[in-house]
């Protein structure tokens, strides 16, 4: 701490990760098959963080800093090396240098209005799975994945801008962001390869695409029309395109969570709506991703908080989720397995 209004922090850290994953398959015909899906990968990381927060005056605060990182990766066993040579002919050992820098500013225009924004540049080294993975099964998209030791560090330039408005019984928060990527890391379909996992839809390999863009934002509104009643709405949306103007995978659609809450004398009654639009912005040919239908849910709950003696308390809740038994799943759900239909919740918590 340089002074109460100027705080400088330095941090040095070092750690090691060792990953081992294996799979044994039992086909209907033939003998069982053993496979190292993460062939004994090891990563040693050393990093330096520097951050500075400066309260210039009562209205303006700025923060800036960065991180430098060194990663040393390798395969530590002979059987792991043999697995790697089945799809890669180079050396297993790798050293990568990466770093990031950022700057953020917060400005209080008045007691009721505040603005904030920031810029950053960052590099992300590929994970051990992205480098050395060997037919790793991903349940989200139902594909086997191959690693890629030749993959490059991912780079991004990011910016965000937001505003907060707070009044006596009303508040609104709006934030937008944009991330521009170079050498974006994703899984690309290998149509000439056959999957190892029974029932998988195919094989992908981690690779770089030259560029990608992610944009989106979130809007939150809170309103207390009377003392015992609150209304809240949280809405979020993300849009992503790749270097061929196709849609990026694993991008959720617009989602909205809205609630009306009544609270008085220890009672808390909530009616909640959860909805999402259909996700049709997918690139099936390049990423093997399917669409997801829209859904709307309605939930209801009643909670009671009872103060007991000696600072003890009893909290009870009774609720109904998915009241209309709507069949649905979210875009990032594993294997698009349907979530629970109508279900009842009864919960009691004793605090002491």
C-alpha positions in Angstrom: 0.0 0.0 0.0 1.6 3.3 -1.1 -1.1 5.3 0.7 -4.8 4.9 1.6 -5.8 6.0 -1.9 -3.1 4.1 -3.8 -2.7 0.4 -3.4 -0.1 -1.6 -5.3 0.0 -5.4 -5.1 2.7 -7.9 -6.2 2.2 -11.7 -6.3 4.5 -14.5 -7.4 3.1 -18.0 -7.6 4.2 -21.4 -8.9 2.3 -24.7 -9.1 2.3 -28.0 -10.9 -0.5 -30.0 -12.5 -0.4 -33.7 -13.3 -3.2 -35.2 -15.4 -3.9 -38.8 -16.0 -7.1 -40.1 -17.6 -7.8 -43.6 -19.0 -10.7 -45.5 -20.5 -11.5 -49.1 -20.9 -14.1 -50.0 -23.6 -16.1 -53.2 -23.5 -17.5 -53.8 -27.0 -20.3 -56.3 -27.7 -17.9 -58.2 -30.0 -14.2 -58.7 -29.3 -12.0 -58.1 -26.3 -11.9 -55.1 -24.0 -9.7 -52.1 -25.1 -7.6 -49.9 -22.8 -6.7 -46.3 -23.7 -4.9 -43.4 -22.1 -7.1 -40.4 -22.9 -4.8 -38.0 -21.1 -1.4 -39.6 -21.5 0.2 -38.6 -18.2 0.6 -34.9 -18.9 2.5 -32.5 -16.5 2.6 -28.7 -16.4 4.8 -26.5 -14.2 3.7 -22.9 -14.1 5.4 -19.8 -12.7 3.7 -16.5 -12.8 4.0 -12.8 -11.7 1.0 -10.6 -11.0 1.1 -6.8 -10.7 -2.0 -4.7 -9.9 -2.4 -1.1 -9.0 -5.6 0.6 -7.7 -5.7 4.4 -7.5 -8.5 6.5 -6.0 -7.8 9.7 -7.8 -10.7 11.5 -6.1 -14.2 10.8 -4.7 -15.6 10.1 -8.1 -12.9 8.3 -10.1 -11.1 5.1 -9.4 -8.7 3.4 -11.9 -7.2 -0.1 -11.7 -4.5 -1.5 -14.0 -2.0 -4.3 -14.0 -0.9 -7.5 -15.7 0.4 -11.0 -15.4 3.4 -12.8 -17.0 3.5 -16.6 -17.0 5.8 -19.4 -18.0 4.5 -22.9 -18.7 6.6 -26.0 -19.0 4.6 -29.0 -20.3 5.6 -32.6 -20.9 4.6 -36.3 -20.9 6.1 -38.1 -17.9 5.7 -41.8 -18.7 6.8 -44.1 -21.5 3.3 -45.4 -22.2 2.2 -41.8 -22.4 4.9 -41.0 -24.9 3.8 -44.0 -26.9 0.2 -42.8 -26.9 1.4 -39.4 -28.1 3.4 -40.8 -31.0 0.3 -42.5 -32.4 -1.0 -39.1 -33.6 2.0 -36.8 -33.3 5.6 -37.1 -34.5 7.3 -34.2 -32.7 8.7 -33.7 -29.2 6.4 -33.8 -26.3 8.1 -31.2 -24.1 6.9 -27.6 -24.6 7.6 -24.3 -23.1 5.2 -21.4 -23.5 5.3 -17.7 -22.4 2.0 -15.8 -22.1 0.8 -12.6 -20.4 -2.1 -10.2 -20.1 -2.6 -6.5 -19.2 -5.7 -4.7 -18.2 -7.1 -1.2 -17.3 -10.4 -0.5 -15.6 -12.0 2.8 -14.6 -15.0 3.5 -12.4 -16.6 7.0 -12.3 -19.4 8.1 -10.0 -21.3 10.8 -11.9 -23.5 11.3 -8.8 -24.7 9.3 -5.9 -27.3 7.8 -8.2 -25.4 7.3 -11.4 -22.1 5.5 -12.0 -20.2 4.4 -15.1 -17.4 1.9 -15.6 -15.4 0.5 -18.4 -12.2 -1.4 -19.2 -9.8 -2.7 -21.8 -7.6 -5.8 -21.7 -5.2 -7.8 -23.8 -4.6 -11.4 -22.9 -3.0 -14.7 -24.0 -4.2 -18.1 -23.0 -1.9 -21.1 -23.5 -3.8 -24.3 -24.4 -4.6 -26.7 -21.6 -2.9 -30.1 -21.2 -6.1 -31.7 -22.6 -6.0 -29.4 -25.7 -2.3 -30.4 -26.3 -2.1 -34.1 -25.4 -5.7 -35.3 -25.3 -6.3 -38.7 -27.0 -10.0 -39.5 -27.8 -11.3 -37.5 -24.8 -15.1 -37.9 -24.8 -17.0 -34.6 -24.4 -20.5 -35.4 -23.1 -21.8 -31.9 -24.0 -21.5 -32.3 -27.8 -21.1 -36.1 -27.8 -17.7 -36.1 -29.7 -14.3 -37.6 -29.0 -11.5 -35.1 -29.0 -7.8 -35.3 -30.1 -5.2 -32.9 -28.7 -2.9 -30.9 -30.9 0.7 -30.2 -29.7 1.2 -27.7 -32.6 -1.7 -25.5 -31.3 -0.8 -21.8 -30.7 -1.6 -19.6 -27.7 -5.0 -17.9 -28.0 -5.0 -14.1 -27.9 -7.8 -11.6 -27.2 -8.5 -8.0 -27.0 -11.5 -7.3 -24.7 -13.6 -4.3 -23.7 -16.6 -3.7 -21.5 -18.7 -0.7 -20.7 -21.5 -0.4 -18.1 -23.8 2.0 -16.2 -25.5 1.7 -12.8 -28.5 3.8 -11.8 -29.7 3.6 -8.2 -32.7 5.4 -6.9 -34.8 5.0 -3.7 -36.9 2.2 -5.0 -35.5 1.5 -8.5 -32.2 0.3 -9.8 -30.9 -0.6 -13.2 -27.6 -2.0 -14.4 -26.6 -2.4 -18.0 -23.3 -3.8 -19.3 -22.0 -4.6 -22.8 -18.8 -6.4 -23.8 -16.9 -7.4 -26.9 -14.0 -9.9 -27.2 -11.9 -10.1 -30.4 -9.8 -13.3 -30.6 -6.8 -14.3 -32.6 -5.9 -18.0 -32.9 -9.2 -18.9 -31.1 -9.0 -22.5 -29.7 -11.9 -24.7 -30.5 -12.7 -28.3 -31.7 -13.0 -28.9 -35.4 -14.6 -32.0 -36.9 -12.3 -34.6 -38.4 -14.7 -36.4 -40.8 -12.1 -39.0 -41.9 -11.7 -40.3 -38.3 -13.9 -42.8 -36.5 -15.0 -42.3 -32.9 -13.7 -44.6 -30.2 -16.5 -44.0 -27.7 -19.5 -46.1 -28.5 -22.5 -43.9 -29.4 -20.3 -40.8 -30.0 -21.2 -38.6 -33.0 -17.7 -38.3 -34.4 -14.2 -37.0 -33.7 -12.9 -33.4 -33.3 -9.4 -32.0 -32.9 -8.5 -29.0 -30.9 -7.2 -26.4 -33.3 -6.8 -22.6 -33.9 -9.1 -20.6 -36.1 -7.6 -17.3 -37.3 -10.1 -15.1 -35.5 -13.4 -15.0 -33.6 -15.7 -12.3 -32.1 -17.8 -12.6 -29.0 -20.2 -9.8 -28.1 -23.1 -9.5 -25.6 -24.5 -7.9 -22.6 -26.6 -8.1 -19.5 -29.5 -6.0 -18.2 -30.7 -6.1 -14.6 -33.7 -4.2 -13.3 -34.9 -4.0 -9.7 -38.1 -2.2 -8.6 -39.8 -1.9 -5.2 -43.2 -0.3 -5.9 -44.1 -0.7 -2.2 -42.0 -1.6 0.8 -43.0 -5.3 1.0 -42.9 -6.1 -2.8 -39.9 -6.4 -5.1 -39.8 -7.1 -8.9 -36.6 -8.1 -10.5 -35.5 -9.0 -14.1 -32.1 -10.4 -15.2 -31.5 -10.7 -18.9 -28.4 -11.8 -20.8 -27.4 -12.4 -24.4 -24.2 -13.5 -26.2 -23.4 -13.6 -29.9 -20.3 -15.3 -31.4 -19.0 -15.6 -34.9 -15.8 -17.2 -36.3 -13.3 -16.4 -39.1 -15.8 -17.6 -41.8 -18.7 -15.7 -40.4 -20.2 -18.9 -39.0 -21.5 -19.2 -35.5 -19.2 -20.2 -32.6 -20.2 -23.3 -30.6 -21.2 -23.4 -26.9 -23.0 -20.0 -27.0 -26.2 -19.9 -25.0 -29.2 -18.0 -26.4 -31.0 -15.0 -24.8 -32.1 -15.9 -21.3 -34.4 -14.0 -18.9 -35.1 -14.6 -15.2 -38.0 -12.6 -13.8 -39.4 -12.7 -10.3 -42.0 -11.1 -8.1 -41.3 -11.3 -4.3 -43.5 -10.5 -1.4 -41.9 -10.4 2.1 -43.5 -9.4 5.4 -43.1 -10.6 9.0 -40.8 -13.4 8.2 -42.8 -14.6 5.2 -41.2 -14.6 1.7 -43.4 -15.6 -1.2 -41.8 -15.7 -4.7 -43.3 -16.3 -8.2 -40.5 -16.7 -10.8 -40.4 -17.0 -14.6 -37.4 -18.5 -16.4 -37.3 -18.3 -20.2 -34.9 -18.7 -23.0 -35.2 -18.2 -26.8 -34.3 -21.0 -29.2 -30.7 -21.2 -30.2 -30.6 -21.6 -33.9 -27.2 -19.8 -34.4 -25.2 -23.0 -34.8 -22.6 -24.3 -37.3 -23.4 -28.0 -37.6 -21.0 -28.8 -40.4 -17.9 -27.2 -38.8 -18.5 -27.9 -35.1 -21.2 -30.6 -35.1 -23.5 -28.5 -32.9 -27.3 -28.9 -33.0 -30.1 -26.4 -32.3 -32.0 -26.0 -29.0 -35.7 -25.1 -28.7 -37.1 -22.2 -26.6 -38.7 -22.8 -23.2 -40.6 -21.0 -20.5 -40.9 -22.1 -16.9 -42.9 -21.0 -13.9 -41.8 -21.6 -10.3 -43.4 -20.8 -7.0 -42.1 -20.9 -3.4 -43.1 -19.9 0.1 -40.5 -19.4 2.8 -40.8 -18.6 6.5 -38.1 -17.5 8.8 -38.7 -18.0 12.5 -36.4 -16.5 15.2 -35.8 -18.8 18.1 -34.1 -18.3 21.5 -30.3 -17.8 21.9 -29.7 -16.5 18.4 -31.1 -19.7 16.9 -33.5 -19.6 13.9 -35.6 -22.0 11.8 -35.9 -21.5 8.0 -38.5 -23.5 6.1 -39.4 -23.5 2.4 -42.1 -25.2 0.3 -42.1 -24.8 -3.4 -43.1 -26.1 -6.8 -40.7 -25.9 -9.7 -41.7 -26.2 -13.4 -45.4 -25.9 -12.5 -46.7 -26.7 -16.0 -44.4 -29.7 -16.4 -42.7 -28.2 -19.4 -40.3 -30.5 -21.3 -37.0 -28.6 -21.8 -33.3 -28.6 -21.8 -30.7 -25.8 -22.0 -28.3 -25.3 -24.9 -25.2 -26.4 -22.9 -26.8 -29.4 -21.1 -25.0 -32.7 -21.4 -26.3 -34.7 -24.4 -29.4 -32.5 -24.4 -30.9 -34.6 -21.7 -34.3 -33.3 -20.6 -34.4 -31.6 -17.2 -36.9 -32.3 -14.4 -40.5 -31.8 -15.0 -42.9 -30.6 -12.3 -41.2 -31.2 -8.9 -41.9 -30.2 -5.3 -39.4 -28.8 -2.9 -39.6 -29.0 0.9 -36.6 -27.7 2.9 -36.0 -26.9 6.5 -32.8 -25.3 7.9 -31.9 -24.9 11.5 -29.4 -22.1 12.2 -27.5 -22.1 15.5 
